[in-house]
Amino acid sequence: MTVDVAIIGAGVIGASIAYHIQKTGATCALVDPEPVPRAPSATWGSAGGVRSQRRDPREWRLTVRAAQRWPSLADELGTDLGFISGGHLHVVDDPADTEALDARIAAERRAGIEVERLGTAELRMIAPGIGPAALAAGYTAGDGQADPQLTGMAFRRAATERGAVLYRGRARQVLEHGGRVTGIETDDGSVRAGTVVIAAGSWTASLLSSWGIHLPLELRVAQMILTEAAEQALNPTITWEGRRLSLKQTPSGNYLIGGGWQGVSSPLRHSYRLDPSAVRGSLAAAREAWPRLEELGIASVWCGLESESPDGVPYLGSLAELGAPTGLHTAVGFSGHGFQIAPAVGEAMAALVTGGDDGGVLEGLEPARALTCPDHTTGETSAAWRNAG
Ligand SMILES: Cc1cc2nc3c(=O)[nH]c(=O)nc-3n(C[C@H](O)[C@H](O)[C@H](O)COP(=O)(O)OP(=O)(O)OC[C@H]3O[C@@H](n4cnc5c(N)ncnc54)[C@H](O)[C@@H]3O)c2cc1C
């Protein structure tokens, strides 16, 4: 099979890239052993928060573009994504934090993010059951939640409807000739392509290192708790300054609690076990923020695996400067917040690899920054690693 672009990994990111490549008129193959997002992938485990505030400035252009796309994305892809625009509150409870809140909101507004400052009374009108400590908040009315698995599958389907080839296989090797990518070898044959994009989430680092390329990435074992269902009482999604908390109520009435609590990765790396103290810690933080959770039991707890970059923003672009053959790209390292930006990442990566105009939205996110950005564990840069290796 010969296509313009082969994409390794069909999570929400790879599938979005595939859809947008087909929209440009180029052709692609989307390679993944799984027919649907499966545990423990990030798209399978994701909380589905659609949040544009409190992002690194390097993600501002992506998040603004994504926020423009979410309201009409279901119509564009022709299927329900579970998107609900209930807003997002980032709450502060310490008067000492309000100055920083104001400064952040002002900077984000200048960047085009539609965020407002709410005082105590206004935020209690939007979230009447919020805990007594809530003092003020940044509020993005257009944010909300969507279903990550539905969204990932919607991008896959829309890509194949436009001619993308879904290839059920596991990529084993990148093929190259004369310093240029020529395709990939999978466990079920080869795909010929002049461009390859690796969007294999938490599997990316080991794939790259088996091909001799080091990209600093750490495994996150992000924990989620789903409570029993209750009457609908919470419209916005909530995060809280200084607390490891993200909270939302799903359309079925269950509360979904996350915010950075971690499970424990197994020695095999692609499985995990729960850490009971993290479950207790997460529940306690959520109950303080939303006291009516005291009455609800836990329905389930799981973790999704995600790659985190040392500076907390993704690597998006060519790997050539890290010693990879020309034509090898990646979209990885979403560090726990890649879902909201997925529509914009797909669009920009498609433009990048097909020679179109990405509108500058990928600036500052290039993988080449790993040459100067120290690794989490070793403290070394990719340049040092390459020199050592
Ligand atoms: C618990 C949790 C909660 C989150 N909550 C939010 C949130 O509220 N808001 C937000 O914006 N973001 C959130 N995120 C982040 C977001 O979900 C991720 O950034 C996003 O899903 C990443 O998608 P992905 O396609 O890069 O990776 P994945 O979904 O992990 O997909 C990688 C794919 O690669 C495939 N693959 C692996 N190896 C190979 C191979 N050799 N060949 C072919 N295919 C291969 C896998 O089968 C998999 O399908 C959360 C993440 C987690 C884990």
The ligand as an ORCA input file, in Angstrom:
! r2SCAN-3c Opt
* xyz 0 1
  C      -6.922     10.029     32.733
  C      -6.747     11.125     31.722
  C      -7.568     12.250     31.789
  C      -7.431     13.258     30.829
  N      -8.270     14.329     30.875
  C      -8.169     15.297     29.931
  C      -9.058     16.393     29.932
  O      -9.954     16.486     30.772
  N      -8.915     17.351     28.977
  C      -7.928     17.277     28.034
  O      -7.817     18.187     27.198
  N      -7.080     16.231     28.006
  C      -7.189     15.247     28.919
  N      -6.337     14.191     28.901
  C      -5.339     14.126     27.853
  C      -5.897     13.576     26.543
  O      -6.871     12.595     26.792
  C      -4.732     13.014     25.742
  O      -3.802     14.071     25.540
  C      -5.136     12.452     24.398
  O      -6.170     11.508     24.538
  C      -3.916     11.809     23.754
  O      -4.336     11.063     22.660
  P      -3.284     10.291     21.764
  O      -4.014      9.911     20.523
  O      -2.032     11.091     21.645
  O      -2.840      9.003     22.607
  P      -3.602      7.627     22.905
  O      -5.047      7.848     23.071
  O      -2.865      6.972     24.020
  O      -3.430      6.791     21.562
  C      -2.226      6.169     21.194
  C      -2.578      5.059     20.207
  O      -1.356      4.529     19.673
  C      -1.563      3.153     19.447
  N      -0.267      2.484     19.331
  C       0.636      2.230     20.312
  N       1.716      1.596     19.799
  C       1.490      1.458     18.470
  C       2.235      0.891     17.400
  N       3.448      0.336     17.585
  N       1.694      0.900     16.151
  C       0.476      1.453     15.928
  N      -0.271      2.020     16.915
  C       0.231      2.021     18.167
  C      -2.375      2.702     20.654
  O      -3.065      1.474     20.387
  C      -3.325      3.895     20.841
  O      -4.560      3.694     20.173
  C      -6.440     13.157     29.828
  C      -5.610     12.039     29.770
  C      -5.764     11.024     30.699
  C      -4.891      9.814     30.596
*
